[in-house]
Amino acid sequence: MHHAALSIDPRLTVAEVDPRLFGSFVEHMGRCVYTGIHEPGHPTAGAEGFRDDVAELVRELGVPILRYPGGNFVSGYTWEDGIGPRDQRPRRLDLAWRSIETNQVGVDEFLRWTRAVGSEPMLAVNLGTRGVDAARALLEYCNHPSGTAWSDLRRANGSAEPYGVRVWCLGNEMDGPWQIGHKTATEYGRLAAETAKAMRRVDPTVELAACGSSNRRMPTFGAWEATVLAETYDQVDYISLHSYYEQHGGDRDSFLASAVDLDRFIEEVVATCDHVRAVGGHRKRIDLAVDEWNVWYQSRFPGEENLDWAEAPRLIEDTYSVADAVVVGNLLISLLRHADRVKIGCLAQLVNVIAPIRTEPGGPAWRQTIFYPFALTSRHGRGTVLRTAVRAPAYETAAYGRVPLLDTATVLDEPSGAVTVFAVNRDQREEVMLDVDLRACPALVGAGHVAVADPDAGAVNTAETPDRVVPHRRDDVKVTDGHAAVALPPLSWNMLTFRPSPR
């Protein structure tokens, strides 16, 4: 058994968590939309064809913001195809994923559904094949009250009140050669700046996110952010970053330390943002939108050029294991740790496509293993992140060198005084006995310990066994003389709760 120690002091704060940190992502890709969230004729389908069983799981997952409609899809998307009478909407070739897009779900349907599941939208505009005019028109359609061609068309299509969409992405992954309309940093920066200016003239209250690097390994990483921000700094509020992780071969030790890479990515982008701020003499601060992140086994994907044209194909429907759930929980810890600069996060994606929720057409919907650390962190990770002192043994990884066996984030709910500790044990064989020092919080007593762990790190949930992996409540946490001793199982994600003693 390993031994580690964690000290908590409520006076040492990082930042308040923006609830939008726990967002997700819906793209017209594979079965995320069609037979995912939307399936007319399904036994649970409502009047507009959306599955109520999926909607209930989305509410349980707890996603305050949903990015839409892409993703690579948006760079070839004509948003006007998805409005008006459904029987008059065109079928189009989606060049991003070699799919047939029916346009049966468009902006109106998605925005109404988003509201119904308790989320707000984060809409992306097409800066690949389109640009300023299409973006300002979409914003006018969504947000202008009435009296113009686009706002009156929205009213004619059934939405008398404006949608009030606040958060917008200025394109998607424009640094990627795979992207339709791929641009250099200067080309994209100029287009994004002009698009942002036009959108702010339509609605000055919007929040805008410029495209950052598609991943930390891009050859233009760093230089891309600096160039784009030099063009857009005064016009945008966020810069995006995307990051996916997978286990390569048998190297699970490195995979379990994936959050080390996300930490470095975030901190490098923050440094670049602050460099541009200093050089340009800007007053405001640019924050980060990690608006695509997850575990994704990209090595299993044959590439879009090898796909056959199909309508709603089964595409990258990864089935997640216990080990994957631990990594997802650890990536959430990384996002919390950087809550001072990361304000928006989007788990990619929501249903079927590398997703926490899976469905079968005409059949059930179920929770994947990664559903649980996300839902529990979203529910209990709201509040103020504390800067904690951690001492833990380290282990050697091929990808990241020596990393701690234990990784944690601590959140204080100030109204109630409750403290929640999220902790990952990366050791695959041994428990970690964690000593939690609460002497700076003398009113707290132990409340509970929930863990996602299993003797079989490869265990998964399926349609036939949807509850094979679920969180387990372990022994209640007890506080004695200001300390709590908690055993964290091997290869596990854990949530420890401490609440004020009832008087």
C-alpha positions in Angstrom: 0.0 0.0 0.0 1.2 3.5 -0.9 0.8 6.5 1.5 -0.1 10.0 0.4 -1.2 13.2 2.1 -3.5 16.1 1.2 -3.9 19.4 3.1 -7.0 21.5 2.7 -7.2 25.2 3.6 -10.4 27.1 2.5 -8.4 30.4 2.5 -6.2 29.2 -0.5 -8.4 29.5 -3.5 -7.8 29.1 -7.3 -11.1 30.4 -8.7 -14.8 29.8 -8.8 -15.9 27.1 -11.2 -17.8 28.3 -14.3 -20.6 25.7 -14.6 -19.9 25.7 -18.4 -16.7 23.8 -17.6 -19.0 20.7 -17.6 -20.4 21.1 -21.2 -20.6 18.6 -24.0 -20.8 18.5 -27.8 -23.3 17.5 -30.4 -22.1 17.2 -34.0 -23.8 16.0 -37.1 -21.5 13.0 -37.2 -22.2 9.3 -37.2 -25.2 8.6 -34.9 -24.8 11.5 -32.5 -27.9 13.3 -33.8 -29.8 10.7 -35.9 -30.8 7.6 -33.8 -28.8 9.4 -31.0 -30.7 12.3 -29.6 -33.3 12.3 -32.4 -35.2 9.2 -33.6 -38.9 9.7 -34.7 -40.8 6.5 -34.2 -38.8 5.4 -31.2 -41.1 4.4 -28.3 -39.9 7.3 -26.2 -39.8 10.0 -29.0 -41.7 13.2 -28.4 -43.5 15.4 -30.9 -40.3 16.7 -32.6 -38.8 13.2 -32.7 -36.3 13.6 -29.9 -35.8 10.5 -27.6 -37.0 11.2 -24.1 -34.9 8.3 -22.7 -31.8 10.1 -24.0 -33.0 13.5 -22.8 -33.3 12.1 -19.3 -29.7 10.8 -19.3 -28.5 14.1 -20.7 -30.2 15.9 -17.7 -28.6 13.3 -15.3 -25.2 13.9 -16.9 -25.4 17.6 -16.1 -24.2 19.6 -19.1 -24.9 23.3 -18.8 -23.7 24.1 -22.3 -23.8 22.1 -25.6 -21.6 22.9 -28.6 -23.2 22.5 -32.0 -23.2 21.6 -35.0 -19.5 20.8 -35.2 -16.8 19.9 -35.3 -15.4 19.3 -38.8 -19.0 19.1 -40.0 -19.6 22.9 -39.6 -16.8 23.8 -42.1 -19.0 22.7 -45.0 -22.5 23.4 -43.4 -25.1 25.6 -44.9 -27.3 26.4 -41.8 -30.2 27.6 -44.0 -30.7 24.0 -45.1 -31.9 23.1 -41.6 -34.7 25.6 -41.2 -38.3 25.7 -42.5 -40.6 22.8 -43.3 -38.8 19.5 -42.9 -40.3 18.0 -46.0 -38.7 20.8 -48.1 -35.2 20.5 -46.6 -32.4 19.3 -49.0 -30.3 16.2 -48.5 -26.6 17.1 -48.8 -23.2 15.4 -48.9 -21.3 16.0 -45.7 -17.7 16.1 -46.9 -16.2 16.0 -43.4 -17.5 12.5 -42.6 -18.7 11.2 -46.0 -22.2 11.1 -44.8 -25.7 12.0 -46.2 -27.0 14.9 -44.2 -30.9 14.9 -44.2 -31.2 18.3 -42.4 -34.1 16.9 -40.4 -32.5 18.5 -37.3 -31.4 22.1 -37.7 -30.9 25.2 -35.6 -34.5 25.6 -34.5 -35.0 22.0 -33.4 -31.6 21.8 -31.7 -32.1 25.1 -29.7 -35.5 24.1 -28.5 -34.2 20.6 -27.5 -31.2 22.2 -25.7 -33.5 24.4 -23.6 -35.7 21.3 -22.8 -32.7 19.4 -21.4 -31.6 22.3 -19.3 -28.5 23.4 -21.3 -27.5 26.5 -23.2 -26.1 26.4 -26.8 -22.6 27.1 -28.0 -23.1 27.6 -31.7 -20.3 27.3 -34.3 -20.3 29.3 -37.5 -18.8 28.1 -40.8 -15.5 29.8 -41.5 -14.4 27.1 -43.9 -16.6 27.4 -47.0 -18.5 30.5 -45.8 -17.7 33.5 -43.7 -18.9 36.9 -42.4 -22.2 37.1 -44.1 -23.5 33.6 -43.2 -22.3 34.1 -39.6 -24.0 37.5 -39.0 -27.2 36.2 -40.7 -27.3 33.2 -38.4 -26.8 35.4 -35.4 -29.6 37.7 -36.6 -31.9 34.7 -37.1 -31.2 33.5 -33.6 -31.0 36.6 -31.5 -32.7 39.7 -33.1 -36.2 40.2 -31.8 -38.1 41.0 -35.0 -38.6 43.4 -37.9 -35.8 42.1 -40.2 -35.8 39.4 -42.8 -33.9 36.8 -40.8 -35.6 37.5 -37.4 -39.0 37.4 -39.1 -38.2 34.2 -40.8 -37.4 32.7 -37.4 -40.8 33.9 -36.1 -42.4 32.4 -39.2 -40.7 29.1 -38.4 -42.3 28.9 -35.0 -40.0 30.8 -32.6 -41.6 34.2 -31.8 -39.0 35.0 -29.1 -35.3 35.2 -29.9 -33.2 32.4 -28.7 -30.6 34.6 -27.1 -27.6 32.4 -28.0 -24.6 33.9 -26.0 -21.6 31.8 -26.9 -20.3 31.3 -30.4 -17.3 29.5 -32.0 -15.6 31.2 -34.9 -15.1 28.1 -37.0 -13.5 24.8 -36.0 -9.9 23.4 -36.1 -9.0 25.8 -38.9 -5.3 24.9 -38.4 -6.0 21.3 -39.5 -5.2 20.3 -43.1 -8.1 17.9 -42.9 -10.5 20.8 -42.4 -12.6 22.0 -45.4 -11.5 25.5 -46.0 -8.2 25.0 -44.0 -6.4 28.3 -43.6 -3.0 29.7 -42.4 -3.0 31.4 -39.0 -3.0 34.8 -40.7 -5.8 34.0 -43.1 -7.9 32.6 -40.3 -7.1 35.4 -37.9 -8.2 38.1 -40.3 -11.4 36.3 -41.2 -12.2 35.6 -37.6 -11.6 39.2 -36.6 -13.9 40.5 -39.3 -16.6 37.9 -38.6 -16.4 38.8 -34.9 -16.8 42.6 -35.6 -19.8 42.0 -37.8 -21.4 39.6 -35.2 -20.8 42.2 -32.4 -22.6 44.8 -34.5 -25.7 42.5 -34.6 -25.5 41.6 -30.9 -22.8 43.2 -28.7 -23.5 40.8 -25.8 -22.2 37.7 -27.5 -19.1 35.8 -26.2 -16.8 34.6 -29.0 -14.2 31.8 -29.1 -11.4 31.8 -31.7 -9.9 28.6 -33.0 -6.7 27.5 -31.2 -4.7 24.5 -32.1 -6.4 21.2 -32.8 -3.9 19.5 -30.5 -0.6 20.1 -28.8 1.3 18.1 -31.4 0.3 20.3 -34.3 3.5 21.7 -36.0 2.0 25.2 -35.8 1.1 25.0 -32.1 2.0 28.1 -30.2 2.8 30.1 -33.3 -0.8 29.6 -34.4 -2.2 31.0 -31.2 0.1 33.9 -31.2 -0.7 34.9 -34.8 -4.5 34.4 -34.4 -4.7 36.4 -31.2 -2.6 39.2 -32.6 -5.4 39.6 -35.2 -8.4 38.9 -32.9 -7.4 39.8 -29.4 -9.8 42.8 -28.9 -12.7 40.9 -30.7 -12.8 37.6 -28.9 -13.2 36.3 -25.3 -11.8 32.8 -25.5 -9.4 30.7 -27.5 -10.2 27.0 -28.0 -8.0 24.0 -27.6 -8.8 20.3 -28.4 -7.2 17.3 -26.9 -7.9 13.6 -27.1 -6.1 10.7 -25.5 -5.9 6.9 -26.0 -3.8 4.0 -24.7 -1.1 3.1 -27.1 -0.2 -0.6 -27.1 0.3 -1.9 -23.6 1.4 1.4 -22.1 -1.4 1.9 -19.7 1.0 3.6 -17.2 1.3 6.6 -19.6 -2.4 6.5 -20.5 -3.3 6.9 -16.9 -1.2 10.0 -16.7 -2.9 11.7 -19.7 -3.9 14.6 -17.5 -0.2 15.6 -17.3 -0.3 16.4 -21.0 -3.6 18.4 -20.6 -2.0 20.4 -17.8 0.9 21.3 -20.0 -1.3 22.1 -23.0 -3.5 24.5 -20.9 -0.5 26.2 -19.3 1.3 26.7 -22.6 -1.8 28.2 -24.2 -2.3 30.5 -21.1 1.4 31.6 -21.5 0.8 32.4 -25.1 -2.4 34.4 -24.4 -0.6 36.4 -21.8 2.4 37.0 -24.0 0.1 38.5 -26.7 -1.6 40.6 -24.1 1.7 42.0 -22.9 3.1 42.7 -26.4 -0.1 44.3 -27.6 -0.7 46.3 -24.4 -4.2 44.8 -24.0 -6.1 45.3 -20.8 -8.5 42.3 -20.9 -7.6 38.7 -20.3 -8.3 35.9 -22.8 -9.7 32.7 -21.2 -9.8 29.2 -22.6 -12.5 27.0 -24.0 -11.4 23.3 -24.0 -14.4 22.7 -26.3 -13.3 19.2 -27.5 -11.7 16.7 -25.1 -12.1 13.0 -24.3 -10.6 9.5 -24.6 -10.7 8.7 -28.3 -9.1 5.6 -29.9 -8.2 7.4 -33.1 -5.8 4.6 -34.0 -8.9 2.4 -34.7 -10.5 4.9 -37.0 -9.7 4.1 -40.7 -9.9 7.7 -41.8 -12.8 9.5 -43.5 -11.4 8.9 -46.9 -12.1 5.2 -46.4 -15.7 5.6 -45.4 -18.6 4.7 -47.7 -21.4 7.3 -48.2 -24.1 6.5 -45.7 -26.9 8.2 -43.7 -26.2 8.2 -39.9 -23.4 5.5 -40.1 -22.0 3.8 -37.0 -18.9 6.0 -36.7 -16.2 5.9 -33.9 -18.6 4.4 -31.3 -15.9 3.6 -28.8 -16.9 1.4 -25.9 -15.3 2.7 -22.7 -13.6 0.6 -20.0 -13.0 1.3 -16.3 -9.5 2.5 -17.2 -11.0 5.0 -19.7 -13.4 6.2 -17.0 -10.5 6.8 -14.6 -8.7 8.9 -17.3 -11.8 10.9 -18.1 -12.2 11.6 -14.3 -8.6 12.7 -14.2 -9.0 15.0 -17.2 -11.8 16.7 -15.3 -9.5 17.1 -12.3 -7.1 18.9 -14.7 -9.9 21.3 -15.9 -10.9 22.1 -12.3 -7.3 22.7 -11.4 -7.2 25.4 -14.1 -10.6 26.9 -13.3 -9.0 30.4 -13.2 -8.5 30.3 -17.0 -10.5 27.4 -18.3 -14.1 28.7 -18.4 -15.7 26.3 -20.9 -15.2 22.6 -21.5 -17.0 20.3 -23.9 -16.8 16.5 -23.6 -16.8 15.3 -27.2 -19.3 14.0 -27.9 -22.7 13.5 -26.1 -24.3 10.4 -27.7 -22.8 7.4 -29.5 -19.8 9.1 -31.1 -17.0 8.7 -28.5 -19.7 9.5 -25.9 -20.9 8.8 -22.4 -24.3 7.8 -23.6 -25.0 5.0 -26.1 -28.2 4.0 -27.9 -29.6 1.4 -30.2 -32.1 2.4 -32.9 -35.5 1.5 -31.6 -33.9 0.1 -28.5 -32.4 1.1 -25.2 -30.1 4.0 -24.1 -27.4 3.3 -21.5 -24.6 5.0 -19.6 -21.0 4.2 -20.5 -18.4 3.9 -17.8 -17.2 7.5 -18.4 -20.7 8.8 -17.7 -20.2 8.4 -14.0 -17.1 10.5 -13.2 -18.5 13.2 -15.4 -22.0 13.3 -13.9 -20.7 13.2 -10.3 -18.0 15.9 -11.0 -20.6 18.1 -12.7 -23.0 17.7 -9.8 -20.5 18.1 -6.9 -17.7 20.1 -8.6 -19.5 23.4 -8.6 -18.1 26.1 -6.2 -14.6 27.4 -5.6 -11.5 25.3 -6.4 -9.0 25.2 -3.6 -5.2 25.2 -3.9 -4.2 22.1 -2.0 -0.9 20.7 -0.9 -0.3 17.1 -2.0 2.5 14.6 -1.2 2.4 11.3 -3.0 4.8 8.7 -4.4 5.7 8.9 -8.1 6.1 6.4 -10.9 7.9 6.3 -14.2 6.0 6.7 -17.5 7.4 6.4 -21.0 5.4 9.4 -22.3 5.7 11.9 -19.4 8.6 10.8 -17.2 7.9 10.6 -13.4 4.4 11.5 -12.4 2.5 11.3 -9.1 0.5 8.2 -8.4 -2.2 10.4 -6.9 -3.9 13.4 -8.6 -6.6 15.5 -6.9 -8.8 18.6 -7.1 -10.7 20.0 -4.2 -13.9 22.2 -4.5 -15.5 24.2 -1.7 -19.3 24.9 -1.8 -19.3 28.2 0.1 -23.0 28.4 0.9 -23.1 25.0 2.6 -19.4 24.8 3.7 -19.1 21.4 2.1 -15.8 20.3 0.6 -15.5 17.7 -2.1 -12.2 16.0 -3.1 -11.8 14.3 -6.4 -8.9 11.9 -6.5 -7.4 9.4 -8.9 -5.1 6.5 -7.9 -3.0 5.7 -11.0 -1.4 2.6 -9.5 -2.8 -0.5 -11.2 -2.1 -2.9 -8.4 -1.8 -1.1 -5.0 -4.1 1.0 -2.9 -3.2 4.5 -1.9 -3.9 5.3 1.8 -4.6 9.0 1.7 -4.4 11.2 4.8 -6.6 14.2 4.4 -5.5 17.0 6.7 -8.6 19.1 7.6 -7.3 21.0 10.6 -7.9 24.3 8.8 -11.6 23.2 8.4 -12.4 22.2 12.0 -16.2 22.2 11.5 -16.0 19.4 8.8 -16.9 15.8 9.3 -16.7 12.9 6.9 -19.7 12.3 4.7 -18.9 9.7 2.1 -16.6 8.0 -0.4 -17.8 7.0 -3.9 -15.4 5.2 -6.3 -15.4 4.0 -9.9 -13.1 1.0 -9.8 -13.2 -2.7 -10.7 -10.8 -5.7 -10.5 -11.1 -5.9 -14.3 -9.8 -2.6 -15.7 -11.2 -3.6 -19.1 -14.8 -4.0 -17.8 -17.4 -2.1 -19.9 -21.1 -1.4 -20.0 -23.2 -2.7 -23.0 -26.8 -2.8 -24.0 -26.9 -6.4 -22.5 -25.1 -5.4 -19.3 -25.7 -1.7 -18.9 -24.8 -1.8 -15.2 -21.7 -3.9 -15.2 -19.7 -0.8 -14.1 -21.3 1.6 -11.7 -20.0 3.8 -8.9 -19.7 2.1 -5.5 -20.2 3.6 -2.1 -17.3 2.6 0.1 -16.9 3.0 3.9 -17.9 6.3 5.2 -15.1 8.8 5.7 -14.4 9.6 9.3 -12.6 12.6 10.6 -10.5 12.1 13.8 -8.4 14.9 15.3 -8.6 16.9 12.0 -7.5 14.0 9.8 -9.3 11.5 7.6 -7.7 8.3 6.4 -9.1 7.0 3.1 -8.1 3.9 1.1 -8.2 4.6 -2.6 -8.5 1.3 -4.6 -6.0 0.5 -7.4 -6.8 2.2 -10.7 -9.7 4.2 -9.4 -11.5 7.5 -9.6 -12.8 8.7 -6.2 -15.1 11.4 -4.8 -14.7 12.2 -1.0 -17.2 14.5 0.6 -16.9 16.4 3.9 -19.7 18.4 5.4 -20.1 20.7 8.4 -21.1 18.9 11.6 -24.8 19.4 12.3 -25.3 21.5 15.4 
